[in-house]
Amino acid sequence: MIRLFVALQLPEEHRLLLLRLQGGLPNVRWVPEENLHLTLRFVGDVDKHVATDLDEELAAIDSDAFALRLRGVGHFDRRGAARALWAGIETSPELSTLQSRIEKAAVRAGLEPERRKFHPHVTLARLKGFPLDRLAGYMNDYAGFSAPPFTVSSFALMSSRLHKDGSIYTPEAEYELRQNLHLAYA
């Protein structure tokens, strides 16, 4: 069995910008720079046959490269406590189209359809039972976060292996997007 997910890997300069958002909150697990990414589809533990089928389906996706921008911060919570802190992604029809194509490829490869609505973000920190009122200052400080746009020219099938110091993510396959000549940076 191998634990997989499909993701956009971020350019180094954007990962470094996100590292500047990491701090000022006690008792949180900040995501290491090398693990900062945008998940397009969580797959989970699958056998080699399903992984091979998924790889073939993902390789058949035909989409254009596009521009994307990181903007804002937010959090996911449950029962009044924050569980994850994230940097947002500016609305992008191209990203939505790519994610939809990846979802369809995953289903064709034999995976169950994803039930959760796609909410594009980059996880910055994991929090355990963190009171929401303790996030107010952080949210105010970084509410205006925005990074320059970058070109999404590929996506990757990633594996995740648990290690004593956290997860280790490894690109298993990379899928290039068609390069177009008119990338628009909003």
Contacts in CASP RR format, 6 or more apart in sequence:
PFRMAT RR
TARGET T0000
AUTHOR 0000-0000-0000
METHOD contacts of the structure
MODEL  1
MIRLFVALQLPEEHRLLLLRLQGGLPNVRWVPEENLHLTLRFVGDVDKHV
ATDLDEELAAIDSDAFALRLRGVGHFDRRGAARALWAGIETSPELSTLQS
RIEKAAVRAGLEPERRKFHPHVTLARLKGFPLDRLAGYMNDYAGFSAPPF
TVSSFALMSSRLHKDGSIYTPEAEYELRQNLHLAYA
1 45 0 8 1.000
1 46 0 8 1.000
1 47 0 8 1.000
2 45 0 8 1.000
2 46 0 8 1.000
2 47 0 8 1.000
2 48 0 8 1.000
2 51 0 8 1.000
2 159 0 8 1.000
2 172 0 8 1.000
3 43 0 8 1.000
3 44 0 8 1.000
3 45 0 8 1.000
3 159 0 8 1.000
3 160 0 8 1.000
3 161 0 8 1.000
4 43 0 8 1.000
4 44 0 8 1.000
4 46 0 8 1.000
4 51 0 8 1.000
4 54 0 8 1.000
4 157 0 8 1.000
4 158 0 8 1.000
4 159 0 8 1.000
4 160 0 8 1.000
4 172 0 8 1.000
5 39 0 8 1.000
5 40 0 8 1.000
5 41 0 8 1.000
5 42 0 8 1.000
5 43 0 8 1.000
5 44 0 8 1.000
5 157 0 8 1.000
5 158 0 8 1.000
5 160 0 8 1.000
6 39 0 8 1.000
6 40 0 8 1.000
6 41 0 8 1.000
6 43 0 8 1.000
6 58 0 8 1.000
6 102 0 8 1.000
6 106 0 8 1.000
6 155 0 8 1.000
6 156 0 8 1.000
6 157 0 8 1.000
6 158 0 8 1.000
7 37 0 8 1.000
7 38 0 8 1.000
7 39 0 8 1.000
7 40 0 8 1.000
7 155 0 8 1.000
7 156 0 8 1.000
7 158 0 8 1.000
7 169 0 8 1.000
8 37 0 8 1.000
8 38 0 8 1.000
8 40 0 8 1.000
8 68 0 8 1.000
8 152 0 8 1.000
8 155 0 8 1.000
8 156 0 8 1.000
9 37 0 8 1.000
9 154 0 8 1.000
9 156 0 8 1.000
9 171 0 8 1.000
10 18 0 8 1.000
10 36 0 8 1.000
10 37 0 8 1.000
10 38 0 8 1.000
10 122 0 8 1.000
10 150 0 8 1.000
11 150 0 8 1.000
13 150 0 8 1.000
14 70 0 8 1.000
14 147 0 8 1.000
14 150 0 8 1.000
15 33 0 8 1.000
15 34 0 8 1.000
15 36 0 8 1.000
16 33 0 8 1.000
17 70 0 8 1.000
17 147 0 8 1.000
18 33 0 8 1.000
18 36 0 8 1.000
18 70 0 8 1.000
18 87 0 8 1.000
18 122 0 8 1.000
18 124 0 8 1.000
18 147 0 8 1.000
19 33 0 8 1.000
21 73 0 8 1.000
21 87 0 8 1.000
21 124 0 8 1.000
21 142 0 8 1.000
21 145 0 8 1.000
22 30 0 8 1.000
22 31 0 8 1.000
22 124 0 8 1.000
22 125 0 8 1.000
23 30 0 8 1.000
24 138 0 8 1.000
25 85 0 8 1.000
25 125 0 8 1.000
25 127 0 8 1.000
25 130 0 8 1.000
25 134 0 8 1.000
25 135 0 8 1.000
25 138 0 8 1.000
27 128 0 8 1.000
27 130 0 8 1.000
28 85 0 8 1.000
28 125 0 8 1.000
28 126 0 8 1.000
28 127 0 8 1.000
28 130 0 8 1.000
29 125 0 8 1.000
29 126 0 8 1.000
29 127 0 8 1.000
30 124 0 8 1.000
30 125 0 8 1.000
31 123 0 8 1.000
31 124 0 8 1.000
31 125 0 8 1.000
31 126 0 8 1.000
34 169 0 8 1.000
35 167 0 8 1.000
35 169 0 8 1.000
36 122 0 8 1.000
36 123 0 8 1.000
36 124 0 8 1.000
37 122 0 8 1.000
37 158 0 8 1.000
37 169 0 8 1.000
38 89 0 8 1.000
38 120 0 8 1.000
38 121 0 8 1.000
38 122 0 8 1.000
40 98 0 8 1.000
40 99 0 8 1.000
40 102 0 8 1.000
40 118 0 8 1.000
40 155 0 8 1.000
41 99 0 8 1.000
41 102 0 8 1.000
41 103 0 8 1.000
41 106 0 8 1.000
41 114 0 8 1.000
42 114 0 8 1.000
43 54 0 8 1.000
43 106 0 8 1.000
43 111 0 8 1.000
46 54 0 8 1.000
46 111 0 8 1.000
50 109 0 8 1.000
50 110 0 8 1.000
50 111 0 8 1.000
51 157 0 8 1.000
51 172 0 8 1.000
53 108 0 8 1.000
53 109 0 8 1.000
53 110 0 8 1.000
54 105 0 8 1.000
54 106 0 8 1.000
54 109 0 8 1.000
54 111 0 8 1.000
54 157 0 8 1.000
55 157 0 8 1.000
55 172 0 8 1.000
55 173 0 8 1.000
56 109 0 8 1.000
57 105 0 8 1.000
57 106 0 8 1.000
57 108 0 8 1.000
57 109 0 8 1.000
58 102 0 8 1.000
58 105 0 8 1.000
58 155 0 8 1.000
58 157 0 8 1.000
58 173 0 8 1.000
58 175 0 8 1.000
59 173 0 8 1.000
59 175 0 8 1.000
60 105 0 8 1.000
61 98 0 8 1.000
61 101 0 8 1.000
61 102 0 8 1.000
61 105 0 8 1.000
61 175 0 8 1.000
62 178 0 8 1.000
63 94 0 8 1.000
63 97 0 8 1.000
63 98 0 8 1.000
63 101 0 8 1.000
63 177 0 8 1.000
63 178 0 8 1.000
64 94 0 8 1.000
64 177 0 8 1.000
64 178 0 8 1.000
64 179 0 8 1.000
64 180 0 8 1.000
65 151 0 8 1.000
65 152 0 8 1.000
65 153 0 8 1.000
65 177 0 8 1.000
65 178 0 8 1.000
65 179 0 8 1.000
65 180 0 8 1.000
65 183 0 8 1.000
66 92 0 8 1.000
66 94 0 8 1.000
66 95 0 8 1.000
66 98 0 8 1.000
66 151 0 8 1.000
66 152 0 8 1.000
66 177 0 8 1.000
66 183 0 8 1.000
67 92 0 8 1.000
67 94 0 8 1.000
67 149 0 8 1.000
67 150 0 8 1.000
67 151 0 8 1.000
67 152 0 8 1.000
67 183 0 8 1.000
67 184 0 8 1.000
67 185 0 8 1.000
67 186 0 8 1.000
68 89 0 8 1.000
68 90 0 8 1.000
68 92 0 8 1.000
68 94 0 8 1.000
68 95 0 8 1.000
68 149 0 8 1.000
68 150 0 8 1.000
68 151 0 8 1.000
68 152 0 8 1.000
69 89 0 8 1.000
69 90 0 8 1.000
69 146 0 8 1.000
69 147 0 8 1.000
69 148 0 8 1.000
69 149 0 8 1.000
69 150 0 8 1.000
69 186 0 8 1.000
70 87 0 8 1.000
70 88 0 8 1.000
70 89 0 8 1.000
70 90 0 8 1.000
70 122 0 8 1.000
70 145 0 8 1.000
70 146 0 8 1.000
70 147 0 8 1.000
71 88 0 8 1.000
71 89 0 8 1.000
71 90 0 8 1.000
71 144 0 8 1.000
71 145 0 8 1.000
71 146 0 8 1.000
71 147 0 8 1.000
72 87 0 8 1.000
72 88 0 8 1.000
72 142 0 8 1.000
72 143 0 8 1.000
72 144 0 8 1.000
72 145 0 8 1.000
72 146 0 8 1.000
73 85 0 8 1.000
73 86 0 8 1.000
73 87 0 8 1.000
73 88 0 8 1.000
73 124 0 8 1.000
73 138 0 8 1.000
73 139 0 8 1.000
73 142 0 8 1.000
73 143 0 8 1.000
73 145 0 8 1.000
74 85 0 8 1.000
74 86 0 8 1.000
74 87 0 8 1.000
74 88 0 8 1.000
74 121 0 8 1.000
74 139 0 8 1.000
75 82 0 8 1.000
75 83 0 8 1.000
75 84 0 8 1.000
75 85 0 8 1.000
75 86 0 8 1.000
75 127 0 8 1.000
75 132 0 8 1.000
75 135 0 8 1.000
75 139 0 8 1.000
76 82 0 8 1.000
76 83 0 8 1.000
76 84 0 8 1.000
76 86 0 8 1.000
77 83 0 8 1.000
77 132 0 8 1.000
80 131 0 8 1.000
80 132 0 8 1.000
81 127 0 8 1.000
81 129 0 8 1.000
81 130 0 8 1.000
81 131 0 8 1.000
81 132 0 8 1.000
82 127 0 8 1.000
82 129 0 8 1.000
82 130 0 8 1.000
82 131 0 8 1.000
82 132 0 8 1.000
82 135 0 8 1.000
83 126 0 8 1.000
83 127 0 8 1.000
83 128 0 8 1.000
83 129 0 8 1.000
83 130 0 8 1.000
84 123 0 8 1.000
84 125 0 8 1.000
84 126 0 8 1.000
84 127 0 8 1.000
85 123 0 8 1.000
85 124 0 8 1.000
85 125 0 8 1.000
85 127 0 8 1.000
85 135 0 8 1.000
85 138 0 8 1.000
86 121 0 8 1.000
86 122 0 8 1.000
86 123 0 8 1.000
86 124 0 8 1.000
87 121 0 8 1.000
87 122 0 8 1.000
87 124 0 8 1.000
87 145 0 8 1.000
88 120 0 8 1.000
88 121 0 8 1.000
88 122 0 8 1.000
89 95 0 8 1.000
89 120 0 8 1.000
89 121 0 8 1.000
89 122 0 8 1.000
90 186 0 8 1.000
92 120 0 8 1.000
94 152 0 8 1.000
95 120 0 8 1.000
95 152 0 8 1.000
96 118 0 8 1.000
98 152 0 8 1.000
98 155 0 8 1.000
98 177 0 8 1.000
99 118 0 8 1.000
99 120 0 8 1.000
102 155 0 8 1.000
103 113 0 8 1.000
103 114 0 8 1.000
103 118 0 8 1.000
106 114 0 8 1.000
107 113 0 8 1.000
149 185 0 8 1.000
149 186 0 8 1.000
151 183 0 8 1.000
152 177 0 8 1.000
153 176 0 8 1.000
153 177 0 8 1.000
153 179 0 8 1.000
154 174 0 8 1.000
154 175 0 8 1.000
154 176 0 8 1.000
154 177 0 8 1.000
155 174 0 8 1.000
155 175 0 8 1.000
155 177 0 8 1.000
156 171 0 8 1.000
156 172 0 8 1.000
156 173 0 8 1.000
156 174 0 8 1.000
156 175 0 8 1.000
157 171 0 8 1.000
157 172 0 8 1.000
157 173 0 8 1.000
157 174 0 8 1.000
157 175 0 8 1.000
158 169 0 8 1.000
158 170 0 8 1.000
158 171 0 8 1.000
158 172 0 8 1.000
159 169 0 8 1.000
159 170 0 8 1.000
159 172 0 8 1.000
160 167 0 8 1.000
160 168 0 8 1.000
160 169 0 8 1.000
161 167 0 8 1.000
161 168 0 8 1.000
161 170 0 8 1.000
162 168 0 8 1.000
END
